[in-house]
Amino acid sequence: MAVTVSLVALFGLVLFFLLRSNTVGYGSAFIAAGFGFFLASTGAATPINNLANAVLDAIPNL
């Protein structure tokens, strides 16, 4: 759970700075957030979470 909250905070911060620098428009940010929201409710959510956990577990071993 802590990893999920951290990743949400990280992606939210990146999105904030992209919006602030006008790299991404508000429409694109809305589409990206909507895509993430609907992706989380599909069967792809579990493999994506497993991949994120595997990457985070591998980082200390580098």
C-alpha positions as CSV (number, residue, x, y, z in Angstrom):
1,M,0.0,0.0,0.0
2,A,2.8,2.4,0.8
3,V,4.4,1.8,-2.6
4,T,1.1,2.6,-4.3
5,V,0.7,5.8,-2.5
6,S,4.3,6.8,-3.2
7,L,3.9,6.1,-6.9
8,V,0.7,8.0,-7.0
9,A,2.4,11.0,-5.4
10,L,5.4,10.7,-7.7
11,F,3.3,10.5,-10.9
12,G,1.1,13.4,-9.6
13,L,4.2,15.5,-9.0
14,V,5.5,14.7,-12.5
15,L,2.2,15.6,-14.0
16,F,2.0,18.8,-12.0
17,F,5.4,19.9,-13.4
18,L,4.5,18.9,-16.9
19,L,1.4,21.0,-16.7
20,R,3.3,23.9,-15.2
21,S,5.9,23.9,-18.0
22,N,3.1,23.6,-20.6
23,T,4.7,20.4,-21.9
24,V,1.3,18.7,-21.5
25,G,-2.0,20.4,-21.9
26,Y,-4.9,20.1,-19.6
27,G,-6.8,18.0,-22.1
28,S,-4.0,15.5,-22.4
29,A,-3.6,15.4,-18.6
30,F,-7.3,14.7,-18.2
31,I,-7.1,11.9,-20.8
32,A,-4.1,10.4,-19.1
33,A,-5.8,10.4,-15.7
34,G,-8.9,8.9,-17.2
35,F,-7.0,6.2,-18.9
36,G,-5.2,5.3,-15.7
37,F,-8.4,5.3,-13.8
38,F,-10.1,3.0,-16.2
39,L,-7.0,0.8,-16.6
40,A,-7.0,0.2,-12.9
41,S,-10.5,-1.4,-13.1
42,T,-9.5,-3.9,-15.8
43,G,-7.7,-7.2,-15.6
44,A,-4.4,-5.4,-16.6
45,A,-4.2,-3.8,-13.1
46,T,-2.7,-6.9,-11.4
47,P,0.1,-7.5,-13.9
48,I,1.0,-3.8,-13.9
49,N,1.1,-3.8,-10.0
50,N,3.2,-7.0,-10.1
51,L,5.6,-5.4,-12.6
52,A,5.9,-2.2,-10.5
53,N,6.6,-4.3,-7.4
54,A,9.2,-6.4,-9.2
55,V,11.0,-3.3,-10.4
56,L,10.9,-1.7,-6.9
57,D,12.2,-4.9,-5.4
58,A,15.0,-5.1,-7.9
59,I,16.3,-1.6,-7.4
60,P,18.1,-2.3,-4.1
61,N,19.9,-5.2,-5.8
62,L,21.5,-3.0,-8.4
